[in-house]
Amino acid sequence: MTNSHRWQGPQKEVGLIEVAGNEESVLAIDPGSAKCGLAIVTQTGVVKHRAIVPTASLVAEVQSAVHLWNPIALIVGKGTGSKPLLRHLQDAQLALPVQSVDESYTSELARVRYVAENPPRGWQRLLPRSLRTPPCAYDDYVAILLAERWWNHQPSDER
């Protein structure tokens, strides 16, 4: 797989994933005051891309992702700071619907998923789970959960 395109400016980025076929995907955003989590997730739950980007460059990152991945919808968590972000995204006049999703408990669930997918190493294995703090931000995992919530609330005939 060749990576001919990489988003510019994210604090954390994972590799791009090629998905066979033309499976529809959504672009989900976990809004934050300093940084936002982004994820491109298909209807079958495949994460094509995830990243954490500075809030100041979010609109440019979203425009780039829309061009690259052609999602069918833009999903934004209804958490703190989502209203100004929604205004900025609507001002950008993106060619896709922008929808809000309830963000309740997604940070806690994202932390659990992050820890499950990134087991501790070295002496941190000795700490009880409740005392382990992820070594980096996991806003991208929150964005994945928001996309999954959105897909789970879509009628099955639209999938």
C-alpha positions, 0 to 999 in steps of 0.5 A: 500500500502506498501512502500518497496523501497524508493530512498535514498538522495532526498531533497523532496520525495512524496509517491510511487503510485501503478498503476494497469496494466502494463501502460508504463511510462517515467522517466523525469529529470529537470536538475540543477546545485545543484539539479534535479527534477525527475518524473515517469509519465505514458502515461495517466498522472499518476505521479507514483513518483516524487522527488528532488535529489542532482545532485551529486547523480542523476545517482545512483537515475536514475539507482534505478528508472530504476530498480524499475519502468522500464520506456520506455525512459529517458527524459531530459530537454534541459535547462542550465546544460543539456549537462554534465548531458546527458554525465553522463547518457550516460556513465552510459549505461542505457538500455533505450533511452535518449531523450531531450525535450524543457524546455521553460516556464516549470518553470513558468508552474510548479510554477502555478501547484505547487500553484494550488495543494498546496494552501497557508495557514494562512496569505499567503492567503492574498497575491496576487498570483503574490507575493506568493513564493513557500516555497520549490523547485518545480523541480519535477513539472518541470519534470512532465511537461517535461514528459507530453510534451514528451507524447504529442508529441508521435504518438497516435499509439505508445501509 
